[in-house]
Amino acid sequence: MFSRIVLHTLVLSLSGSTLLFGQQQSAAAPAAKPDFPVTLEQNVTAGKTPAGTAIKAKLTIATLVDGTVIPKNAILTGELLESAAKSATDPSRLAIRLDSAQWKKGSAAIKVYFTGWYYPTVEVEGQDLQYGPTQPGSRTWNGQGQYPDSSRGYKPFPGSDTNKDSPVPDTPASAASKNRAMMKDMEAQRAGDGTITLLSKRSNIKLEKYTTYVFAAGDGPIMQNSASPGVTRN
């Protein structure tokens, strides 16, 4: 009888220890790495913009990093690490790292790389105009260079159906889609130090200022979708 009581107590003790150990492991699990959606403040073209060029971008969404909130519109700075034009035998290559965030009341050290993802620019009109991601992105634009529909300006709806009393004119305006997309014909390659390099065998990689691009830590998972050829390591 005494042996059964001792055995039962031992089992309960081991079970409690295992449960506590599991809870401690869960509490110690590393937090997910945040994404950094930013708008570049300059155009960048692989092979044309030289490696070593200083890069400046503006954060579009407040982001929590190691307990510090980096506010929206914080200025992120970094460097163009690699820039190579497409040749007959080699793909176009582009790598950008951002390593500092500064805002009115603070600063933070970061280390994030361009991932090849972006938020397409779409046009919204009149009452549908909102500031921020709103509409699905274009399925034809590959994310490189100028957005294909360059017609901007005032375009009221013709005819008697136009609401002349509307406080908001039916004027097309640009906004960022709320759905991100991968730049087409792009492949991501990650080096041993975490540097992410984008490659394109089809054309020179081009990034436009004011377009929202996604940066992420080099030691986190690189985002993929069916349009992306995949990720390789060198």
N, C-alpha and C positions, 0 to 999 in steps of 0.2 A: 504493500500500500504506500509506504513511504517512498519507495523507488518511483512509483507512478506519479506521485505529487512532484517529486524533484524533476522528473522527465518533462512533465507538463509545464512546469515553471520555466525550464530551460528552453522549450520550444517557443513559448510566448516571448521570452526575452530576446531570442534570436530573431523572431518575426518583427518585434518592435525595432530592433537595431537595423534590420534590413530596410524597413519602411523609412526610418529616420535618415539612413544613408541615401536612399533614393530621393528624399525631399531635399537633402543638402546638395546632391548632384544637380537637381533641377534648378535650385536657387543659384548655383554657380554657372549655369549654362550661359554662354556669351550671347549678348544681344545681337539682333540682326543688324547688318550694316545698312545705313540709310542711303537712299539715292539723293542726288543733288541735281534738280532740274534748274538749268541756268540759261540765260540768253547771252550770247557772245557779243562783245562790243566792237568786234572787227571781223571782217571776212577772212577766212583761212582757206588756202588752196594748196593741196599737196604738190610739192615740187616747185611751187611759185613762192609761197611764204616760207622763208628759210627756217630750218631748225634753230632753236635758240631764241626765237621771237617771243617776247613777253606777251602773255595772254591775259585778258581781263574779261570777266563775266559778272553778271548780276543774278543773284539767287531769286527765283520766282516764287518759292514756297518756303516758309519758315521750317527749319530742319533741326531736330534734336540730335546732338552729337556728344556722347560721353557726359550727359547731364547738363550740357550747355545748349540753349536754344539760339541758333544762328538765325536772325530775323530775315524776313523777306526783304529784298533789295540790298542785302549785304553784298559787298564787292569781293569777289573771289579772284585771286591772281595766281598765275603759274607760268608755265613755259611749254612751247611747242617742242617736244622731244625728238620727233622724227617727221620728216617731210620729204617724200620722194614721189616723183611723177611716174606714171605708167610707162613702161617701155615695151618693146616687142617681146621681151622674154620675162620681164619682172612686173609684178602688180604695183599699183599705187599704194603707198604706205603713209599712215598718219597716226601720230600718238601725241596726246595732250595730257599734261598733268597739272592739276590745280592744287596748290599747297598752302594757301593762306586765305582766311576769311576776315574781313574787317567791316565794322559797322560803327555807328555813332558812339556807342557806349562800350565797345569791346572788340576783341579779336580772338581768333582761334587758329591753331595749326591743324591742317587737314592734309589728306593725301588721296586724291581721287583722280580717276582717269576717264576720258571720253569712251563711252561704251558702244557707240553706233546707233543708239536709240534717240529719238527726237519726238516732239509733238508737232504734227503738221499744222501749217497755217491754213485757216479756213475763212470764208467770208460770211458774215452775218449781217442782216439788214433790219433797219427800223426797230420795231418793238422787240425783236429777237436779240438785239445787241446786248452782250454781257461781257464783263471783263474777267477773263479766265477761260479755262477749257470748257467748250460748249458743244461742239459738233464732232461727228466722226470725221476722221482725216481722209484726204484724197487717197485713192487706191492706185493712182497712176504715177504720182510723183515719187522719186526715189530718195528724197531728202537732201539731194545735192543741188546746189545752185539756186537760181531764182525760181520762185513758185511759178508754175506754168501760166496761170491766168494773171497777167500783169495789168489787166484793166481795172483801175481804181477810179474813184471819183463819184460824182453825183449821178445816180440813176433812178429817178422816181419811176414808179409804175405808171405807164401811160393809160389814158382813158379816164372815164368818169368815175371809175371805182376808187381812184386815189383818194385817201382820206386827208383832205386839206386841213382839217382841224386837229390832226394828230400832233401832239407835242414833240414827237420824235420823228424826224424825216426819214423816209425810206432810203437811206444812204448806206451803201455797202461799206463795211469796215472789217479790218482784219482782227482775228482773235486766234488763240491757240486752241487746238482740239483738246478734249479731255482724255482722248485715247492715244497712247503712244504707239509709235510704229518703228520698225527696224529699217534703216536705210537699205535699199535693195542692192543686190549684187555685192554684199559686204561680208567679210569674214573677220572674226576677232581672234587675235593671237596673244597669249599671255606669256611673258617671260618669267624666269625664276624669281625675279625681284618684285613681281606683281604688276609690272608695266603692261598696259593693254595697248596693242597696236592694231589698227584697222587696216585691212587690205582690200583692194578692189582690182580684179583682173579686167574689168570692163572699161573703167574710165578713171580720171583723176578725181580724188575725193575732194569735195568742196563743201565748206560750211559757211552759212550766211549769218551775218550779224542780225540780232533781234529774233532769230529762230530759237525755240527752246530745245536744248539738247540735254541729254541725261549723262551725268558723271557718277561714278561709283568707285568704291574702294577696290584696289587690285587684288586683295586676298579674299574677296567675296565671290559668289557665283556670278558669272557673266550671263546676262539675260539672253534668251534665245526665243525664236518663234519659227514657224514653218518657212518664213521667207529668208531666214538666215542660214547660210551654209554650215555654220557651226563654229566651234572653238577649238583651236589647236594650241599646243604648248611648244615653245622652242627651247 
